[in-house]
Amino acid sequence: MLEICSKIWDNNYRMGNFKVKDKVVHFREGLSYIEKETSFNDTDYFVIKIMREGGESIFVPKDKADAVVRHLIPAKDVDELIVFIRTIEPEYVTNTKQRRDNFKRKLTSGDIKDLAYLSRQLYFFLHPEVLEVPVKFGPADVDMLKFASRTLYDELALSLKVNRDKVEELLLSKL
Protein backbone atom coordinates (compact mmCIF):
# COMPACT_ATOMS: atom_id res chain seq x y z
CA MET A 1 0.00 0.00 0.00
CA LEU A 2 1.09 3.54 -0.68
CA GLU A 3 2.89 5.17 2.26
CA ILE A 4 1.37 8.61 2.75
CA CYS A 5 1.38 11.57 5.03
CA SER A 6 4.52 10.50 6.87
CA LYS A 7 4.97 14.01 8.23
CA ILE A 8 1.73 13.73 10.16
CA TRP A 9 3.40 11.23 12.45
CA ASP A 10 6.75 12.94 13.01
CA ASN A 11 7.45 15.07 16.06
CA ASN A 12 6.15 18.26 14.41
CA TYR A 13 2.60 16.94 14.80
CA ARG A 14 2.82 15.42 18.27
CA MET A 15 0.68 16.80 21.09
CA GLY A 16 3.69 18.25 22.90
CA ASN A 17 3.92 20.81 20.09
CA PHE A 18 0.27 21.87 20.38
CA LYS A 19 -1.17 25.00 21.87
CA VAL A 20 -4.49 25.80 23.47
CA LYS A 21 -7.18 26.26 20.77
CA ASP A 22 -5.39 23.99 18.26
CA LYS A 23 -7.72 21.60 16.47
CA VAL A 24 -6.99 17.87 16.72
CA VAL A 25 -8.58 14.52 15.90
CA HIS A 26 -9.50 12.42 18.92
CA PHE A 27 -9.24 8.77 17.87
CA ARG A 28 -12.64 7.78 19.28
CA GLU A 29 -14.58 11.03 19.34
CA GLY A 30 -13.49 12.76 16.13
CA LEU A 31 -12.78 16.42 15.60
CA SER A 32 -11.80 18.26 18.77
CA TYR A 33 -9.78 21.20 20.00
CA ILE A 34 -7.50 21.84 22.94
CA GLU A 35 -9.60 23.89 25.31
CA LYS A 36 -6.92 24.42 27.99
CA GLU A 37 -4.10 22.87 29.94
CA THR A 38 -4.45 21.98 33.59
CA SER A 39 -2.71 20.01 36.33
CA PHE A 40 -3.86 17.95 39.26
CA ASN A 41 -2.40 15.08 41.27
CA ASP A 42 1.07 15.96 39.88
CA THR A 43 -0.07 15.26 36.30
CA ASP A 44 -0.33 17.75 33.44
CA TYR A 45 -3.40 17.41 31.21
CA PHE A 46 -4.79 18.75 27.97
CA VAL A 47 -8.52 19.38 28.21
CA ILE A 48 -9.83 18.26 24.83
CA LYS A 49 -13.27 19.58 23.80
CA ILE A 50 -15.16 17.43 21.30
CA MET A 51 -16.42 19.57 18.39
CA ARG A 52 -19.96 18.34 17.95
CA GLU A 53 -23.27 19.27 19.48
CA GLY A 54 -23.23 18.20 23.10
CA GLY A 55 -19.51 17.33 22.84
CA GLU A 56 -17.90 16.77 26.18
CA SER A 57 -14.49 17.75 27.52
CA ILE A 58 -11.96 14.97 28.00
CA PHE A 59 -8.88 15.17 30.22
CA VAL A 60 -5.89 13.66 28.43
CA PRO A 61 -2.55 13.32 30.25
CA LYS A 62 -0.03 15.30 28.22
CA ASP A 63 2.52 12.49 28.31
CA LYS A 64 -0.05 10.01 26.92
CA ALA A 65 -1.77 12.31 24.43
CA ASP A 66 -0.16 10.77 21.33
CA ALA A 67 -2.07 7.58 22.08
CA VAL A 68 -5.50 9.23 21.69
CA VAL A 69 -5.16 12.40 19.58
CA ARG A 70 -3.31 13.61 16.52
CA HIS A 71 -2.87 16.81 14.61
CA LEU A 72 -5.05 17.52 11.55
CA ILE A 73 -3.65 16.57 8.17
CA PRO A 74 -1.81 19.57 6.69
CA ALA A 75 -3.47 20.98 3.56
CA LYS A 76 -0.30 20.27 1.58
CA ASP A 77 -0.70 16.51 2.26
CA VAL A 78 -4.32 16.23 1.08
CA ASP A 79 -3.41 15.53 -2.56
CA GLU A 80 -1.23 12.64 -1.37
CA LEU A 81 -4.18 11.32 0.64
CA ILE A 82 -6.38 11.50 -2.46
CA VAL A 83 -3.81 9.45 -4.39
CA PHE A 84 -4.02 6.87 -1.60
CA ILE A 85 -7.85 6.87 -1.67
CA ARG A 86 -7.75 6.05 -5.39
CA THR A 87 -5.92 2.80 -4.55
CA ILE A 88 -8.59 1.58 -2.13
CA GLU A 89 -10.55 -1.36 -3.49
CA PRO A 90 -13.97 -2.50 -2.27
CA GLU A 91 -13.70 -5.20 0.37
CA TYR A 92 -16.39 -7.30 1.87
CA VAL A 93 -15.71 -9.70 4.71
CA THR A 94 -18.68 -12.03 4.99
CA ASN A 95 -18.01 -12.89 8.63
CA THR A 96 -19.90 -10.15 10.49
CA LYS A 97 -17.77 -10.28 13.65
CA GLN A 98 -14.48 -10.13 11.73
CA ARG A 99 -15.77 -7.29 9.54
CA ARG A 100 -16.99 -5.24 12.51
CA ASP A 101 -13.83 -5.88 14.52
CA ASN A 102 -11.79 -4.70 11.54
CA PHE A 103 -13.96 -1.59 11.15
CA LYS A 104 -13.72 -0.80 14.88
CA ARG A 105 -9.95 -1.23 14.86
CA LYS A 106 -9.60 1.10 11.90
CA LEU A 107 -12.09 3.59 13.31
CA THR A 108 -10.21 3.94 16.60
CA SER A 109 -6.67 3.76 15.20
CA GLY A 110 -6.45 7.50 14.68
CA ASP A 111 -4.82 6.91 11.29
CA ILE A 112 -6.23 9.13 8.55
CA LYS A 113 -5.58 6.33 6.05
CA ASP A 114 -7.93 4.09 8.04
CA LEU A 115 -10.61 6.80 8.06
CA ALA A 116 -10.15 7.16 4.29
CA TYR A 117 -10.44 3.38 3.85
CA LEU A 118 -13.70 3.26 5.83
CA SER A 119 -15.10 6.29 4.03
CA ARG A 120 -14.30 4.68 0.68
CA GLN A 121 -16.06 1.46 1.74
CA LEU A 122 -19.14 3.55 2.54
CA TYR A 123 -18.93 5.11 -0.93
CA PHE A 124 -18.89 1.63 -2.52
CA PHE A 125 -21.87 0.60 -0.37
CA LEU A 126 -23.88 3.71 -1.30
CA HIS A 127 -22.96 3.51 -5.01
CA PRO A 128 -23.46 -0.15 -5.99
CA GLU A 129 -23.47 0.82 -9.67
CA VAL A 130 -19.65 1.17 -9.54
CA LEU A 131 -19.22 -2.46 -8.45
CA GLU A 132 -19.58 -5.76 -10.21
CA VAL A 133 -21.08 -7.26 -7.04
CA PRO A 134 -22.64 -4.81 -4.55
CA VAL A 135 -21.47 -5.03 -0.94
CA LYS A 136 -23.93 -5.53 1.88
CA PHE A 137 -23.48 -4.05 5.33
CA GLY A 138 -25.68 -4.07 8.39
CA PRO A 139 -26.82 -0.92 10.23
CA ALA A 140 -23.93 -1.11 12.74
CA ASP A 141 -21.43 -1.29 9.86
CA VAL A 142 -23.01 1.69 8.12
CA ASP A 143 -22.98 3.73 11.36
CA MET A 144 -19.24 3.13 11.76
CA LEU A 145 -18.55 3.98 8.13
CA LYS A 146 -20.63 7.16 8.36
CA PHE A 147 -18.77 8.24 11.52
CA ALA A 148 -15.45 7.69 9.72
CA SER A 149 -16.66 9.71 6.71
CA ARG A 150 -17.93 12.56 8.88
CA THR A 151 -14.66 12.70 10.79
CA LEU A 152 -12.60 12.61 7.58
CA TYR A 153 -14.71 15.26 5.83
CA ASP A 154 -14.74 17.53 8.89
CA GLU A 155 -10.96 17.24 9.14
CA LEU A 156 -10.42 17.95 5.46
CA ALA A 157 -12.77 20.95 5.59
CA LEU A 158 -10.73 22.48 8.40
CA SER A 159 -7.39 21.62 6.82
CA LEU A 160 -8.37 23.00 3.41
CA LYS A 161 -10.36 25.89 4.89
CA VAL A 162 -13.41 25.07 2.77
CA ASN A 163 -17.07 24.68 3.64
CA ARG A 164 -17.78 21.22 5.03
CA ASP A 165 -20.55 20.75 2.45
CA LYS A 166 -18.01 21.08 -0.39
CA VAL A 167 -15.56 18.41 0.81
CA GLU A 168 -17.34 15.36 -0.61
CA GLU A 169 -17.84 17.12 -3.94
CA LEU A 170 -14.17 18.14 -3.98
CA LEU A 171 -13.02 14.59 -3.20
CA LEU A 172 -15.27 12.97 -5.78
CA SER A 173 -14.06 15.39 -8.46
CA LYS A 174 -10.46 14.28 -7.78
CA LEU A 175 -11.20 10.56 -7.64
Residue pairs with C-beta under 8 A, 6 or more apart in sequence:
1 84
1 87
1 113
2 83
2 84
2 87
4 77
4 80
4 81
4 83
4 84
4 113
5 73
5 77
5 80
5 81
5 112
5 113
7 13
7 74
7 77
8 70
8 71
8 73
8 74
8 77
8 112
9 70
11 17
13 70
13 71
14 65
14 66
14 71
15 24
15 46
15 60
15 62
15 65
15 66
15 69
16 62
16 65
18 24
18 34
18 46
18 71
19 34
20 34
20 35
20 36
20 37
21 33
21 34
21 35
22 33
22 34
22 71
23 31
23 32
23 33
23 51
23 72
23 158
24 31
24 32
24 33
24 34
24 48
24 69
24 70
24 71
24 72
25 31
25 32
25 69
25 70
25 71
25 72
25 110
25 112
25 151
25 155
26 32
26 48
26 50
26 58
26 68
26 69
27 68
27 69
27 70
27 108
27 109
27 110
28 68
28 107
28 108
29 50
29 55
29 58
30 50
30 51
30 52
30 147
30 150
30 151
30 154
31 50
31 51
31 52
31 151
31 154
31 155
31 158
32 48
32 49
32 50
32 51
32 55
32 58
32 69
33 48
33 49
33 51
34 46
34 47
34 48
34 49
35 47
35 48
35 49
35 57
36 46
36 47
37 44
37 45
37 46
37 47
37 62
38 44
38 45
38 47
38 59
39 45
43 61
44 61
44 62
44 63
45 59
45 60
45 61
45 62
46 59
46 60
46 62
46 65
46 69
47 57
47 58
47 59
47 60
48 57
48 58
48 59
48 60
48 69
49 55
49 56
49 57
49 58
50 56
50 57
50 58
51 154
60 68
60 69
68 110
69 110
70 110
72 155
72 158
72 159
73 81
73 112
73 155
73 156
73 159
74 159
75 159
75 160
75 161
78 156
78 159
78 160
79 174
81 112
81 113
81 116
82 171
82 174
82 175
84 113
84 116
85 116
85 119
85 120
85 171
85 175
86 175
88 116
88 117
88 120
88 121
90 121
90 124
90 131
90 135
91 121
91 135
92 99
92 135
92 136
93 99
93 102
96 138
99 137
99 141
100 140
100 141
100 144
103 118
103 141
103 144
103 145
104 144
106 114
106 115
106 117
106 118
106 148
107 114
107 115
107 118
107 144
107 147
107 148
112 152
112 155
114 148
115 148
115 149
115 151
115 152
115 155
116 152
118 144
118 145
118 148
118 149
119 145
119 148
119 149
119 152
119 153
121 135
121 145
122 142
122 145
122 146
122 148
122 149
124 130
124 131
124 135
125 134
125 135
125 136
125 137
125 142
125 145
128 134
128 135
137 145
153 164
153 167
153 168
153 171
154 164
156 162
156 167
156 170
156 171
157 163
157 164
157 166
157 167
160 167
160 170
162 170
